[in-house]
């Protein structure tokens, strides 16, 4: 696998009752973890989940993909969500 030259961002995801309700991106892991912890304090552990994952943003590829179709963007987001670490409050 090639080494990446892009910028790393951290994405925090909140799923409430099976639906993604909030997605936030951060430049550093500590800020993303703090947001995830804040969500976990107020979420219902029986129905809700949080996830945190890192994403490498490659500027050269973003220029070519800026006009993607909406369905392609949704397919990409579902692939990213499978990679994210899921956490539920227990």
N, C-alpha and C positions, 0 to 999 in steps of 0.2 A: 504494500500500500504506500502511496506517495505521501510525503510530508505536506501538510497544508500550510499555505501562506496567508490565509484569511484571518479575519478577526473572530475571536471566540466570544459568543454572547450566551447568557444563561436565560432559559425560558421557564417561567413558572406557570402552571396550568391548574385551575380550580374547576372540578367537575361537581355539579350539584344535581343530585337525583338523575344521573346518567347523561346530563347535558353539560357541555363546556360552557361555563358562565363567565370566566375571566382568563385572559392570557396576558402575561406581562413579560417583557424582555429587559434584562439587566446586563450591564457591562462586567459586573463582578459577581462571583458566586455568593459572597457573604450577603449582599443585598437581596439576592433571589431567595436564599434560605430564610432570611428574616421575614420576607413576604409570605413564604410558604408556611412558616410557623404561625404568623398572624392569622392566616386563613384556617389553619388547623384548630386554633383556639375557638373559632366561632362556627365550625362546620359540624354537621350531624355525622358521627362516625358510622352509622348504619347505612347511610345512603350516599355520602359524599367522599370524594378523593382529591388529593393534590398530587401533582407531578412536577419534577424538576429535571431538566436535561440541558446539556450544553450543545450548541450548534456553531459550526464554523461557517462564517459568512465570507464567501469568496466574491469580491467586488467585480471581477471580470465576468463571472457567470451571471450576476444580477443584472447587468446591462442588457444581456441577451434575453433574459427571461422576464423582463418587467411587464410584458404585455401578455402574460399567460391567460388562458381561459380559466374561468371561475372553477369549473369542474376539475381541471388539472391542479389548481391550487388546493382544492379540498382533498384530492388524492394524496398530495404531498403532506398536508397537515395530518392525515390519518396515519401515514407512515411514520412521521415524526413522533406521534403520540405513542406508538408501540415501542419506540426506543426509550422514551422517558421512563424514569423511575417513578413508579406509582407508590403513593403512601396514603394510608388511611389512619385515622386517629383511633388508637385502641387503648 
